Amino acid sequence: MDVSNPISSVITSAHGPVLSVLAGASEPLTGRTVASLTEPPVSRSQTAAVLAHLTASGLVHVIDAGSARLYTLNRAHLAAPAVEQLANLRSRLWNRIAEHASTWVHRPDALAVYGSTARGDGHMGSDIDILVIRPDGVDSSDPAWSDSLNAFAHAVVSWTGNDVELLDRSHDELAEMAATGELLLDDIRRDGRFLIGARSMVPAPLAA
């Protein structure tokens, strides 16, 4: 999965970013606004061509408002639910991760996606980096914990096609990382998407 533009896993053309914008919009948008919101960027001329095609297919409604034309996703269209699901793949990934972790024998105190997946600036080959904070009293070699992590990593790969990097740490181990000035902790605190637990569980690295 392209972690910066998940819809491109299925829709590889400029239609993907345009549809993502329309699926996330709560009000009609001009073509210029749609183009400005596309990620990765789609030119205004290409956006206009895509909108014309989508309008002709009935998937997009167009409203004339004076000199402007306003576009909305036709949510009554048979294809609209599929578009909305594709446009929300990142949110669906967050939900699946949290749901999976809730089934573990030892539930993590915190779980956060960090790095390019959390920031949304990676690519198809980006790893999905995940911090998992072990509860007190659970050792990293605990069979139930190890089994949960292995099953979890396998599940995330199956859901996305991306490799997974798990940072499995206890509270004490995170404190040790902070004491040595590990700057990765700053990255996690700044960009991490905390799906379980709180950002405050990750200590700030001490200055050297």
FIKOLZA-1660 file (N, C-alpha, C; in steps of 0.1 Angstrom, whole numbers, plus 5000, padded with zeros to 4 digits):
% residues 208
   i   px   py   pz ch aa at
   1 5008 4988 5000  A  M  N
   1 5000 5000 5000  A  M CA
   1 5009 5012 5000  A  M  C
   2 5005 5022 4992  A  D  N
   2 5012 5035 4992  A  D CA
   2 5007 5043 5004  A  D  C
   3 5016 5044 5014  A  V  N
   3 5011 5050 5027  A  V CA
   3 5008 5065 5026  A  V  C
   4 5013 5071 5015  A  S  N
   4 5009 5085 5013  A  S CA
   4 4997 5087 5005  A  S  C
   5 4993 5077 4997  A  N  N
   5 4981 5078 4988  A  N CA
   5 4975 5064 4987  A  N  C
   6 4969 5059 4997  A  P  N
   6 4964 5045 4997  A  P CA
   6 4955 5042 4986  A  P  C
   7 4947 5051 4981  A  I  N
   7 4937 5048 4971  A  I CA
   7 4944 5043 4958  A  I  C
   8 4957 5047 4956  A  S  N
   8 4964 5044 4944  A  S CA
   8 4967 5029 4943  A  S  C
   9 4965 5022 4955  A  S  N
   9 4967 5007 4954  A  S CA
   9 4957 5001 4945  A  S  C
  10 4946 5008 4942  A  V  N
  10 4935 5003 4934  A  V CA
  10 4933 5012 4921  A  V  C
  11 4934 5025 4924  A  I  N
  11 4931 5035 4913  A  I CA
  11 4945 5042 4911  A  I  C
  12 4952 5038 4901  A  T  N
  12 4965 5043 4899  A  T CA
  12 4966 5056 4891  A  T  C
  13 4955 5061 4885  A  S  N
  13 4955 5073 4877  A  S CA
  13 4952 5085 4886  A  S  C
  14 4951 5097 4880  A  A  N
  14 4948 5109 4887  A  A CA
  14 4934 5109 4893  A  A  C
  15 4926 5099 4889  A  H  N
  15 4912 5098 4894  A  H CA
  15 4913 5096 4909  A  H  C
  16 4923 5088 4914  A  G  N
  16 4924 5085 4928  A  G CA
  16 4925 5097 4937  A  G  C
  17 4935 5106 4935  A  P  N
  17 4935 5118 4944  A  P CA
  17 4923 5127 4943  A  P  C
  18 4917 5128 4931  A  V  N
  18 4905 5136 4930  A  V CA
  18 4894 5130 4937  A  V  C
  19 4892 5117 4936  A  L  N
  19 4881 5111 4943  A  L CA
  19 4883 5111 4958  A  L  C
  20 4896 5110 4963  A  S  N
  20 4899 5111 4977  A  S CA
  20 4894 5124 4983  A  S  C
  21 4897 5135 4975  A  V  N
  21 4893 5149 4979  A  V CA
  21 4878 5149 4980  A  V  C
  22 4871 5145 4970  A  L  N
  22 4856 5146 4970  A  L CA
  22 4850 5137 4981  A  L  C
  23 4856 5125 4983  A  A  N
  23 4850 5116 4993  A  A CA
  23 4851 5123 5007  A  A  C
  24 4862 5131 5009  A  G  N
  24 4864 5137 5022  A  G CA
  24 4858 5150 5024  A  G  C
  25 4851 5155 5013  A  A  N
  25 4846 5169 5014  A  A CA
  25 4831 5169 5020  A  A  C
  26 4828 5179 5028  A  S  N
  26 4815 5180 5034  A  S CA
  26 4806 5190 5027  A  S  C
  27 4812 5197 5017  A  E  N
  27 4805 5207 5009  A  E CA
  27 4810 5207 4995  A  E  C
  28 4802 5213 4985  A  P  N
  28 4807 5213 4971  A  P CA
  28 4820 5221 4970  A  P  C
  29 4828 5217 4961  A  L  N
  29 4841 5223 4959  A  L CA
  29 4843 5228 4944  A  L  C
  30 4850 5239 4942  A  T  N
  30 4853 5242 4928  A  T CA
  30 4864 5233 4923  A  T  C
  31 4866 5232 4910  A  G  N
  31 4877 5224 4904  A  G CA
  31 4890 5229 4909  A  G  C
  32 4892 5242 4910  A  R  N
  32 4905 5248 4915  A  R CA
  32 4908 5243 4929  A  R  C
  33 4897 5243 4938  A  T  N
  33 4899 5238 4952  A  T CA
  33 4903 5223 4952  A  T  C
  34 4896 5216 4944  A  V  N
  34 4898 5201 4943  A  V CA
  34 4913 5199 4940  A  V  C
  35 4918 5206 4929  A  A  N
  35 4932 5204 4925  A  A CA
  35 4941 5208 4936  A  A  C
  36 4938 5219 4943  A  S  N
  36 4947 5224 4954  A  S CA
  36 4948 5214 4965  A  S  C
  37 4938 5205 4967  A  L  N
  37 4938 5196 4978  A  L CA
  37 4943 5182 4975  A  L  C
  38 4945 5179 4962  A  T  N
  38 4950 5166 4958  A  T CA
  38 4964 5163 4964  A  T  C
  39 4965 5151 4968  A  E  N
  39 4978 5146 4973  A  E CA
  39 4980 5131 4968  A  E  C
  40 4990 5129 4960  A  P  N
  40 5000 5138 4954  A  P CA
  40 4993 5148 4945  A  P  C
  41 4999 5159 4942  A  P  N
  41 4993 5170 4934  A  P CA
  41 4989 5166 4920  A  P  C
  42 4977 5170 4916  A  V  N
  42 4972 5169 4903  A  V CA
  42 4970 5183 4897  A  V  C
  43 4975 5185 4885  A  S  N
  43 4973 5198 4879  A  S CA
  43 4959 5202 4877  A  S  C
  44 4956 5215 4876  A  R  N
  44 4943 5220 4874  A  R CA
  44 4937 5215 4861  A  R  C
  45 4945 5214 4851  A  S  N
  45 4939 5209 4838  A  S CA
  45 4936 5195 4839  A  S  C
  46 4944 5187 4845  A  Q  N
  46 4942 5172 4846  A  Q CA
  46 4930 5170 4856  A  Q  C
  47 4929 5178 4866  A  T  N
  47 4918 5177 4875  A  T CA
  47 4905 5180 4868  A  T  C
  48 4905 5190 4859  A  A  N
  48 4893 5194 4852  A  A CA
  48 4889 5182 4843  A  A  C
  49 4898 5175 4837  A  A  N
  49 4895 5164 4828  A  A CA
  49 4889 5152 4836  A  A  C
  50 4895 5150 4848  A  V  N
  50 4890 5139 4856  A  V CA
  50 4876 5142 4861  A  V  C
  51 4874 5154 4865  A  L  N
  51 4860 5158 4870  A  L CA
  51 4850 5157 4858  A  L  C
  52 4854 5161 4846  A  A  N
  52 4845 5159 4835  A  A CA
  52 4841 5145 4833  A  A  C
  53 4851 5136 4834  A  H  N
  53 4849 5122 4832  A  H CA
  53 4840 5116 4843  A  H  C
  54 4843 5120 4855  A  L  N
  54 4835 5115 4866  A  L CA
  54 4820 5120 4866  A  L  C
  55 4819 5133 4861  A  T  N
  55 4805 5138 4860  A  T CA
  55 4798 5131 4849  A  T  C
  56 4804 5128 4838  A  A  N
  56 4798 5121 4827  A  A CA
  56 4793 5107 4832  A  A  C
  57 4801 5101 4841  A  S  N
  57 4798 5087 4846  A  S CA
  57 4787 5087 4857  A  S  C
  58 4783 5099 4861  A  G  N
  58 4773 5101 4872  A  G CA
  58 4779 5100 4886  A  G  C
  59 4792 5097 4887  A  L  N
  59 4797 5095 4901  A  L CA
  59 4799 5109 4908  A  L  C
  60 4800 5119 4900  A  V  N
  60 4801 5133 4905  A  V CA
  60 4790 5142 4900  A  V  C
  61 4785 5150 4910  A  H  N
  61 4775 5160 4906  A  H CA
  61 4781 5173 4904  A  H  C
  62 4777 5181 4895  A  V  N
  62 4782 5194 4892  A  V CA
  62 4770 5204 4894  A  V  C
  63 4773 5215 4901  A  I  N
  63 4763 5226 4903  A  I CA
  63 4769 5239 4897  A  I  C
  64 4761 5245 4889  A  D  N
  64 4765 5258 4884  A  D CA
  64 4762 5269 4894  A  D  C
  65 4772 5277 4898  A  A  N
  65 4770 5287 4908  A  A CA
  65 4776 5300 4902  A  A  C
  66 4768 5307 4894  A  G  N
  66 4773 5319 4888  A  G CA
  66 4784 5315 4877  A  G  C
  67 4795 5321 4879  A  S  N
  67 4806 5317 4870  A  S CA
  67 4814 5305 4874  A  S  C
  68 4811 5300 4886  A  A  N
  68 4818 5288 4891  A  A CA
  68 4810 5276 4889  A  A  C
  69 4818 5264 4889  A  R  N
  69 4811 5251 4889  A  R CA
  69 4816 5244 4901  A  R  C
  70 4806 5238 4909  A  L  N
  70 4809 5232 4922  A  L CA
  70 4807 5217 4920  A  L  C
  71 4816 5209 4926  A  Y  N
  71 4815 5194 4924  A  Y CA
  71 4814 5187 4938  A  Y  C
  72 4805 5177 4937  A  T  N
  72 4803 5168 4949  A  T CA
  72 4803 5154 4945  A  T  C
  73 4807 5145 4954  A  L  N
  73 4806 5131 4951  A  L CA
  73 4791 5127 4952  A  L  C
  74 4786 5120 4942  A  N  N
  74 4772 5115 4942  A  N CA
  74 4772 5103 4951  A  N  C
  75 4768 5105 4964  A  R  N
  75 4769 5094 4973  A  R CA
  75 4757 5084 4971  A  R  C
  76 4748 5087 4962  A  A  N
  76 4738 5077 4959  A  A CA
  76 4742 5067 4948  A  A  C
  77 4753 5071 4941  A  H  N
  77 4759 5062 4931  A  H CA
  77 4763 5049 4936  A  H  C
  78 4761 5038 4928  A  L  N
  78 4764 5025 4933  A  L CA
  78 4779 5023 4936  A  L  C
  79 4788 5031 4929  A  A  N
  79 4802 5030 4932  A  A CA
  79 4807 5039 4944  A  A  C
  80 4798 5048 4949  A  A  N
  80 4802 5057 4959  A  A CA
  80 4807 5050 4972  A  A  C
  81 4801 5040 4977  A  P  N
  81 4806 5033 4989  A  P CA
  81 4820 5027 4987  A  P  C
  82 4822 5022 4975  A  A  N
  82 4836 5016 4973  A  A CA
  82 4846 5028 4973  A  A  C
  83 4843 5039 4967  A  V  N
  83 4852 5050 4966  A  V CA
  83 4855 5055 4981  A  V  C
  84 4844 5056 4989  A  E  N
  84 4846 5061 5002  A  E CA
  84 4855 5051 5011  A  E  C
  85 4853 5038 5008  A  Q  N
  85 4861 5029 5016  A  Q CA
  85 4876 5030 5011  A  Q  C
  86 4878 5031 4998  A  L  N
  86 4892 5033 4993  A  L CA
  86 4898 5046 4998  A  L  C
  87 4890 5056 4999  A  A  N
  87 4896 5069 5003  A  A CA
  87 4899 5069 5018  A  A  C
  88 4893 5060 5025  A  N  N
  88 4895 5060 5040  A  N CA
  88 4904 5048 5044  A  N  C
  89 4913 5043 5036  A  L  N
  89 4920 5031 5039  A  L CA
  89 4929 5033 5051  A  L  C
  90 4935 5045 5053  A  R  N
  90 4943 5048 5064  A  R CA
  90 4935 5047 5077  A  R  C
  91 4923 5053 5078  A  S  N
  91 4915 5052 5089  A  S CA
  91 4911 5037 5092  A  S  C
  92 4908 5030 5082  A  R  N
  92 4905 5016 5083  A  R CA
  92 4916 5008 5089  A  R  C
  93 4929 5012 5084  A  L  N
  93 4940 5005 5090  A  L CA
  93 4942 5008 5105  A  L  C
  94 4940 5020 5109  A  W  N
  94 4941 5024 5123  A  W CA
  94 4931 5015 5131  A  W  C
  95 4919 5014 5126  A  N  N
  95 4908 5007 5133  A  N CA
  95 4912 4992 5134  A  N  C
  96 4917 4986 5123  A  R  N
  96 4921 4972 5124  A  R CA
  96 4932 4969 5134  A  R  C
  97 4942 4978 5134  A  I  N
  97 4953 4977 5143  A  I CA
  97 4948 4977 5157  A  I  C
  98 4940 4987 5161  A  A  N
  98 4935 4988 5175  A  A CA
  98 4926 4976 5178  A  A  C
  99 4918 4971 5169  A  E  N
  99 4909 4960 5171  A  E CA
  99 4918 4947 5174  A  E  C
 100 4928 4945 5166  A  H  N
 100 4936 4933 5167  A  H CA
 100 4943 4933 5181  A  H  C
 101 4949 4945 5185  A  A  N
 101 4956 4946 5198  A  A CA
 101 4947 4943 5209  A  A  C
 102 4934 4947 5208  A  S  N
 102 4924 4945 5219  A  S CA
 102 4922 4930 5222  A  S  C
 103 4926 4921 5213  A  T  N
 103 4924 4907 5215  A  T CA
 103 4935 4900 5221  A  T  C
 104 4947 4906 5223  A  W  N
 104 4959 4900 5228  A  W CA
 104 4956 4895 5243  A  W  C
 105 4963 4885 5246  A  V  N
 105 4963 4880 5260  A  V CA
 105 4968 4891 5270  A  V  C
 106 4979 4897 5266  A  H  N
 106 4984 4908 5274  A  H CA
 106 4983 4921 5265  A  H  C
 107 4973 4929 5268  A  R  N
 107 4970 4941 5260  A  R CA
 107 4981 4951 5262  A  R  C
 108 4986 4957 5251  A  P  N
 108 4997 4967 5253  A  P CA
 108 4992 4980 5260  A  P  C
 109 5001 4986 5268  A  D  N
 109 4997 4998 5274  A  D CA
 109 4996 5010 5264  A  D  C
 110 5003 5009 5254  A  A  N
 110 5002 5019 5243  A  A CA
 110 5007 5012 5230  A  A  C
 111 5001 5017 5219  A  L  N
 111 5005 5013 5206  A  L CA
 111 5004 5025 5197  A  L  C
 112 5015 5028 5190  A  A  N
 112 5015 5040 5181  A  A CA
 112 5022 5037 5168  A  A  C
 113 5015 5041 5157  A  V  N
 113 5021 5040 5144  A  V CA
 113 5030 5053 5142  A  V  C
 114 5042 5052 5138  A  Y  N
 114 5050 5064 5136  A  Y CA
 114 5057 5063 5123  A  Y  C
 115 5066 5073 5120  A  G  N
 115 5073 5073 5107  A  G CA
 115 5064 5077 5096  A  G  C
 116 5068 5073 5084  A  S  N
 116 5061 5078 5072  A  S CA
 116 5047 5074 5071  A  S  C
 117 5043 5063 5076  A  T  N
 117 5029 5059 5076  A  T CA
 117 5020 5069 5084  A  T  C
 118 5025 5072 5096  A  A  N
 118 5018 5082 5104  A  A CA
 118 5018 5096 5098  A  A  C
 119 5029 5100 5092  A  R  N
 119 5030 5113 5086  A  R CA
 119 5022 5113 5072  A  R  C
 120 5021 5102 5065  A  G  N
 120 5015 5102 5052  A  G CA
 120 5024 5106 5041  A  G  C
 121 5037 5105 5043  A  D  N
 121 5046 5110 5033  A  D CA
 121 5056 5099 5027  A  D  C
 122 5051 5086 5029  A  G  N
 122 5060 5075 5024  A  G CA
 122 5056 5072 5010  A  G  C
 123 5058 5059 5007  A  H  N
 123 5055 5054 4993  A  H CA
 123 5051 5039 4994  A  H  C
 124 5050 5033 4983  A  M  N
 124 5045 5019 4982  A  M CA
 124 5054 5009 4990  A  M  C
 125 5067 5012 4990  A  G  N
 125 5077 5003 4996  A  G CA
 125 5080 5007 5011  A  G  C
 126 5073 5017 5016  A  S  N
 126 5076 5021 5030  A  S CA
 126 5073 5010 5040  A  S  C
 127 5081 5009 5050  A  D  N
 127 5078 5000 5061  A  D CA
 127 5067 5007 5070  A  D  C
 128 5059 4999 5077  A  I  N
 128 5050 5004 5086  A  I CA
 128 5056 5003 5100  A  I  C
 129 5060 5014 5106  A  D  N
 129 5067 5014 5119  A  D CA
 129 5057 5015 5131  A  D  C
 130 5058 5006 5140  A  I  N
 130 5048 5006 5151  A  I CA
 130 5055 5004 5164  A  I  C
 131 5053 5013 5174  A  L  N
 131 5058 5012 5187  A  L CA
 131 5047 5004 5196  A  L  C
 132 5051 4994 5203  A  V  N
 132 5042 4987 5212  A  V CA
 132 5049 4987 5226  A  V  C
 133 5041 4993 5235  A  I  N
 133 5046 4994 5249  A  I CA
 133 5041 4982 5257  A  I  C
 134 5050 4974 5262  A  R  N
 134 5046 4962 5270  A  R CA
 134 5041 4966 5284  A  R  C
 135 5031 4959 5289  A  P  N
 135 5026 4962 5303  A  P CA
 135 5037 4958 5313  A  P  C
 136 5037 4964 5324  A  D  N
 136 5046 4960 5335  A  D CA
 136 5044 4945 5339  A  D  C
 137 5054 4938 5341  A  G  N
 137 5053 4924 5344  A  G CA
 137 5053 4914 5333  A  G  C
 138 5053 4919 5321  A  V  N
 138 5053 4911 5309  A  V CA
 138 5067 4912 5302  A  V  C
 139 5074 4901 5301  A  D  N
 139 5087 4901 5295  A  D CA
 139 5086 4899 5280  A  D  C
 140 5096 4904 5273  A  S  N
 140 5096 4903 5259  A  S CA
 140 5096 4889 5254  A  S  C
 141 5101 4879 5262  A  S  N
 141 5101 4865 5258  A  S CA
 141 5089 4858 5262  A  S  C
 142 5079 4864 5269  A  D  N
 142 5067 4858 5273  A  D CA
 142 5060 4852 5260  A  D  C
 143 5057 4839 5260  A  P  N
 143 5052 4832 5248  A  P CA
 143 5039 4838 5243  A  P  C
 144 5030 4842 5252  A  A  N
 144 5017 4848 5248  A  A CA
 144 5020 4861 5241  A  A  C
 145 5029 4869 5247  A  W  N
 145 5033 4882 5241  A  W CA
 145 5039 4880 5227  A  W  C
 146 5049 4871 5226  A  S  N
 146 5056 4869 5214  A  S CA
 146 5046 4864 5203  A  S  C
 147 5037 4855 5207  A  D  N
 147 5027 4850 5197  A  D CA
 147 5018 4861 5192  A  D  C
 148 5014 4870 5201  A  S  N
 148 5006 4881 5197  A  S CA
 148 5013 4891 5188  A  S  C
 149 5025 4894 5190  A  L  N
 149 5033 4902 5182  A  L CA
 149 5035 4896 5168  A  L  C
 150 5038 4883 5168  A  N  N
 150 5040 4877 5155  A  N CA
 150 5027 4876 5146  A  N  C
 151 5016 4873 5153  A  A  N
 151 5003 4873 5146  A  A CA
 151 5000 4887 5141  A  A  C
 152 5003 4897 5149  A  F  N
 152 4999 4911 5146  A  F CA
 152 5007 4915 5134  A  F  C
 153 5020 4913 5134  A  A  N
 153 5029 4917 5123  A  A CA
 153 5024 4910 5110  A  A  C
 154 5021 4897 5111  A  H  N
 154 5016 4890 5099  A  H CA
 154 5003 4896 5094  A  H  C
 155 4994 4900 5103  A  A  N
 155 4982 4905 5099  A  A CA
 155 4983 4919 5092  A  A  C
 156 4992 4927 5097  A  V  N
 156 4994 4940 5091  A  V CA
 156 5000 4939 5077  A  V  C
 157 5009 4930 5075  A  V  N
 157 5015 4927 5062  A  V CA
 157 5004 4922 5053  A  V  C
 158 4995 4914 5057  A  S  N
 158 4984 4909 5049  A  S CA
 158 4974 4920 5045  A  S  C
 159 4972 4929 5055  A  W  N
 159 4962 4940 5052  A  W CA
 159 4968 4950 5042  A  W  C
 160 4981 4952 5042  A  T  N
 160 4987 4963 5034  A  T CA
 160 4997 4959 5024  A  T  C
 161 5003 4948 5025  A  G  N
 161 5014 4944 5016  A  G CA
 161 5027 4950 5020  A  G  C
 162 5028 4959 5030  A  N  N
 162 5040 4965 5035  A  N CA
 162 5047 4957 5045  A  N  C
 163 5061 4958 5046  A  D  N
 163 5068 4952 5057  A  D CA
 163 5065 4960 5070  A  D  C
 164 5066 4953 5081  A  V  N
 164 5063 4959 5094  A  V CA
 164 5075 4959 5103  A  V  C
 165 5078 4970 5109  A  E  N
 165 5089 4971 5119  A  E CA
 165 5083 4974 5133  A  E  C
 166 5084 4964 5142  A  L  N
 166 5078 4966 5155  A  L CA
 166 5089 4970 5165  A  L  C
 167 5086 4981 5172  A  L  N
 167 5095 4985 5183  A  L CA
 167 5088 4981 5196  A  L  C
 168 5093 4970 5201  A  D  N
 168 5086 4964 5213  A  D CA
 168 5095 4968 5225  A  D  C
 169 5089 4976 5234  A  R  N
 169 5096 4982 5245  A  R CA
 169 5087 4982 5258  A  R  C
 170 5094 4980 5269  A  S  N
 170 5087 4982 5282  A  S CA
 170 5089 4997 5286  A  S  C
 171 5082 5001 5297  A  H  N
 171 5083 5015 5302  A  H CA
 171 5097 5018 5306  A  H  C
 172 5103 5008 5313  A  D  N
 172 5117 5010 5317  A  D CA
 172 5127 5011 5305  A  D  C
 173 5124 5003 5295  A  E  N
 173 5133 5004 5283  A  E CA
 173 5132 5017 5276  A  E  C
 174 5120 5023 5276  A  L  N
 174 5118 5036 5270  A  L CA
 174 5125 5046 5278  A  L  C
 175 5124 5045 5291  A  A  N
 175 5131 5054 5300  A  A CA
 175 5146 5054 5298  A  A  C
 176 5152 5042 5295  A  E  N
 176 5166 5040 5292  A  E CA
 176 5169 5047 5279  A  E  C
 177 5161 5046 5269  A  M  N
 177 5163 5052 5256  A  M CA
 177 5163 5067 5258  A  M  C
 178 5154 5072 5266  A  A  N
 178 5153 5087 5268  A  A CA
 178 5166 5092 5275  A  A  C
 179 5171 5084 5285  A  A  N
 179 5183 5087 5292  A  A CA
 179 5195 5088 5283  A  A  C
 180 5195 5081 5273  A  T  N
 180 5207 5081 5264  A  T CA
 180 5205 5091 5252  A  T  C
 181 5194 5098 5253  A  G  N
 181 5191 5109 5243  A  G CA
 181 5187 5103 5229  A  G  C
 182 5180 5092 5229  A  E  N
 182 5175 5086 5217  A  E CA
 182 5165 5095 5210  A  E  C
 183 5169 5101 5199  A  L  N
 183 5160 5111 5192  A  L CA
 183 5148 5104 5185  A  L  C
 184 5148 5091 5183  A  L  N
 184 5136 5085 5178  A  L CA
 184 5124 5088 5186  A  L  C
 185 5126 5089 5199  A  L  N
 185 5115 5092 5208  A  L CA
 185 5108 5105 5205  A  L  C
 186 5116 5115 5201  A  D  N
 186 5111 5128 5196  A  D CA
 186 5102 5126 5184  A  D  C
 187 5107 5118 5175  A  D  N
 187 5099 5115 5163  A  D CA
 187 5085 5109 5166  A  D  C
 188 5086 5099 5175  A  I  N
 188 5073 5093 5179  A  I CA
 188 5064 5102 5186  A  I  C
 189 5069 5110 5195  A  R  N
 189 5061 5120 5203  A  R CA
 189 5055 5130 5193  A  R  C
 190 5062 5134 5183  A  R  N
 190 5058 5145 5174  A  R CA
 190 5048 5139 5164  A  R  C
 191 5051 5128 5157  A  D  N
 191 5043 5123 5146  A  D CA
 191 5035 5111 5149  A  D  C
 192 5037 5105 5160  A  G  N
 192 5030 5092 5162  A  G CA
 192 5015 5093 5162  A  G  C
 193 5009 5083 5157  A  R  N
 193 4994 5081 5157  A  R CA
 193 4991 5071 5168  A  R  C
 194 4987 5076 5180  A  F  N
 194 4985 5067 5191  A  F CA
 194 4971 5061 5190  A  F  C
 195 4971 5048 5188  A  L  N
 195 4958 5041 5187  A  L CA
 195 4954 5035 5200  A  L  C
 196 4964 5032 5209  A  I  N
 196 4961 5028 5222  A  I CA
 196 4970 5036 5231  A  I  C
 197 4965 5040 5243  A  G  N
 197 4974 5047 5252  A  G CA
 197 4976 5062 5248  A  G  C
 198 4985 5068 5256  A  A  N
 198 4987 5083 5254  A  A CA
 198 5001 5086 5250  A  A  C
 199 5002 5097 5243  A  R  N
 199 5015 5102 5239  A  R CA
 199 5024 5104 5250  A  R  C
 200 5019 5108 5262  A  S  N
 200 5027 5111 5274  A  S CA
 200 5034 5099 5279  A  S  C
 201 5030 5087 5274  A  M  N
 201 5037 5074 5279  A  M CA
 201 5051 5073 5272  A  M  C
 202 5054 5081 5262  A  V  N
 202 5067 5081 5256  A  V CA
 202 5075 5092 5261  A  V  C
 203 5086 5090 5269  A  P  N
 203 5094 5100 5275  A  P CA
 203 5102 5108 5265  A  P  C
 204 5104 5121 5268  A  A  N
 204 5112 5129 5259  A  A CA
 204 5127 5125 5261  A  A  C
 205 5135 5125 5250  A  P  N
 205 5149 5122 5252  A  P CA
 205 5156 5133 5259  A  P  C
 206 5165 5129 5268  A  L  N
 206 5173 5139 5276  A  L CA
 206 5184 5145 5267  A  L  C
 207 5186 5158 5268  A  A  N
 207 5197 5164 5260  A  A CA
 207 5210 5159 5264  A  A  C
 208 5219 5158 5254  A  A  N
 208 5232 5152 5257  A  A CA
 208 5240 5162 5265  A  A  C
% end
